[in-house]
Amino acid sequence: MAGDWIKMRVDLYDDPAVIALSQALRLDEFAVVGRLHKLWSWGDRHMVGGLAAGVTLQWIDRYVCCPGFARRMQMVGWLEAVDEGIVFPRFDRHNGASAKQRMVATERKRVQRARPQDAVPSLSLKERDKTKDKPGDQGATREEKKREEGGKPNRTPLPEDFAISEEVQAWARERGATELQTHFDFFVRKARANGYLYANWDLAFKNAVIDDWAKLTSPHQPKTHAPPKPIRSRQTAKPFAQTDYSEGVTADGRIV
């Protein structure tokens, strides 16, 4: 049928398996690749799940006009003979409708990534979802939907390679935070022991420093007490320490 095609690698001609077939059959690599193309095209049209029932190795040799071709394909792992007929290993990975759809979708995404950013049309979520009816195109991804719908970012466990970043170090210097490594060691131990999940681990560490998880500062500052109020005299309303009692004392020592 017009427009039919099969998937073949651009570097197939110098594949070690092709070279082995070439040496064993005394053919050049191009003659081997041409026969493979003819055989695999036939398989793409007639095989189901990689099995051709009732077909023999001898028929393959006649079909590609090369005695011993099928046997050599067996030796490099590209053909198997079973009781029901012959099998192309990993057929569904490279041939058939589903494999072609996967390849087309992969190529489309590669072209889109290579296209300049300003050349990509800006589509809404609804418009991208309309492309789902095209083979291999799944429309907007789940992550894109979350971003567009304002979903919360995913929280993750503590990364194995988590360390004090340069941004956190600069932040600590600006705040005057000291003993950053001690804060960090305590934070990591606590996060692992409790299985904490955070969307931003740098931000979580900053909060731990602010809240002093490691308790590096005294929890209670010493209280300051106001000085005691002086006791005042009822008569003069002055503190006793400031009252001159000699003013009310007569010459004979009586207080008036």
Steps between C-alpha positions, in 0.01 A plus 500: 500500500629847416648684798590186700842506667707319762743620764870447422806654666712742297820326619379146433754443221793497746327311780722209616219255418484629142876474469484140627231416243704665227813301584319167534293538182776671296276796426569870543318681782263677261385167354432372854306813603293485179398139570418585863283787382311271263449230766398739780258681267337168422481423875342838575220420254434137590629411848289513816696566818821409321387146403462377143318169533600224256796693353835318487865604485524362147216726384678805639816407309298480178318826575822701541682300229789400728559143626589488869368852573237384753748276685746789534222726628439241770866514601492878559171481692274662240294190418368197689355176368217346706258213444229740378725681248751784532520788746664844485615575858385833649272549197253728683781735607586596143209391279122509494256789542574569869877518444451742211272721709759512779773593257289773335414647842866495606608673182227763535613581855864517388411751229295706746789514748740607225266774376576854628286588801336798330399283205292265715135610499358578842214258555265483793451181697168434324657546156785262580254238627334502157816344355441179695322344203826509304708179524778522755407851622376500857420873515586691815690296758382452856772733628394772256140467616607537862695814420215650301239409761712639780574161655745470787854389415588144587670441834796262498715322763839638598731468196804280552730777375336781698760753619527862608460694177681822419166682510436380857855594604450853365164521678661394830774762467243773442305394810811456708413135564790303647580130543326425171656153474369405845153619400529299178610174670212519746249582224611203284484255792154615599367501144622145436381366835150637449472448124425866429382600152560848357455663162796734563770359726710818504201695628423231758860519630480879526184470710674247724783748557255781576302280742827375654423127472851426629436720807832678472369808681376514862125441511456748789667834529571613862224720629579853610324629813411860565664655808280500812292809561618707794279511810353846544401694806127562555557849630743629241431261208878483458707187516632445851854499365452858374325644811693733733359411837706767673253763381227371737715448805497762781801599707400259777475210251126483455354433154233748397 
